[in-house]
Every structure is written in structure tokens, then in C-alpha cells.
Amino acid sequence: MIMASLVTAKEKVIQKEKISFDKCLEVIATSQDKLSIIPEINNQTTEKRVAIFSLADGTLTITCDGIEGMVTVSTNTN
């Protein structure tokens, strides 16, 4: 008999607010400097950027949406 355990990550939005796309990109750069971690960048277009920072206990994700003019910061824990 084989038993498998599944570990699911729990995403928690910790911040969501209106912000210009340029300011949002600055948030990613500032977070990179403060955490001393280079993020994985997904969905890199002229209007959307998703930066995923790998942390010891999960991930920190910063999503910049230039169309909506929003920044969303979320965490996933292992």
C-alpha cells in the first residue's frame, strides 16, 4: 500500500491597492533590495508583472496590473 501526503499552500492576500504601474515596479525593486532575493518574474508584459520571492517558509508574490492600476501582495506558506 502506498500512502501519499499532500501539502497544500495557503495563499493570503496581505495588501491590495490602487497604484500606478511604475510605482508598483518600484515596490518590486525595493522588496528585492530589502529581502536580498532575486524574484522569479512571470507574466512579464508591458502591462503586467508578477514577482515571486522564494522564502524559507513559502513565497511572497507581488502582482502589478497596469490595466487595473493595482498592486496585490500575497503570501503562500508551505
C-alpha positions in Angstrom: 0.0 0.0 0.0 1.3 3.4 -0.9 0.3 6.5 1.1 0.8 9.9 -0.3 0.5 13.1 1.7 -0.4 16.3 0.0 0.8 19.6 1.3 -1.3 22.5 0.1 -0.2 26.1 0.1 -2.5 28.6 1.6 -2.4 32.0 -0.2 -3.2 35.0 1.8 -3.6 38.5 0.3 -1.9 40.9 2.6 -2.2 44.1 0.5 -4.3 45.2 -2.5 -4.4 48.8 -3.5 -4.5 51.3 -6.4 -1.1 52.3 -7.6 0.5 53.2 -10.9 2.3 50.5 -12.8 5.7 52.4 -12.5 5.3 52.7 -8.7 4.4 49.1 -8.5 7.6 48.1 -10.3 9.4 50.2 -7.7 7.7 48.1 -5.0 9.2 45.0 -6.6 12.7 46.6 -6.8 12.5 47.8 -3.2 11.4 44.4 -2.0 14.2 42.8 -3.9 16.7 45.1 -2.2 15.3 44.6 1.3 14.9 40.9 1.1 18.2 40.4 -0.8 16.5 37.9 -3.0 16.1 38.0 -6.8 12.5 37.1 -7.6 11.2 34.9 -10.4 9.4 37.1 -12.8 6.3 35.7 -14.5 3.8 37.2 -16.9 6.2 39.9 -17.9 4.5 42.3 -20.3 4.2 46.0 -20.7 1.0 45.9 -18.5 1.5 43.1 -16.1 4.4 41.8 -13.9 4.3 39.0 -11.3 7.4 38.8 -9.0 7.7 35.6 -6.8 10.1 35.7 -4.0 11.1 32.3 -2.6 11.3 32.4 1.2 12.2 29.8 3.8 8.5 29.1 4.7 6.8 29.8 1.4 6.6 32.6 -1.2 5.9 36.3 -1.3 4.2 37.3 -4.6 3.8 40.9 -5.8 1.5 41.3 -8.8 1.5 44.6 -10.7 -1.5 45.1 -13.0 -1.1 48.2 -15.2 -4.5 47.8 -16.8 -6.4 47.9 -13.4 -3.7 50.1 -11.8 -3.4 47.7 -8.9 -0.8 46.0 -6.8 -1.5 42.8 -5.0 0.9 41.4 -2.4 0.2 37.8 -1.2 2.0 35.1 0.7 1.9 31.3 0.3 3.1 29.2 3.2 4.3 25.6 3.0 
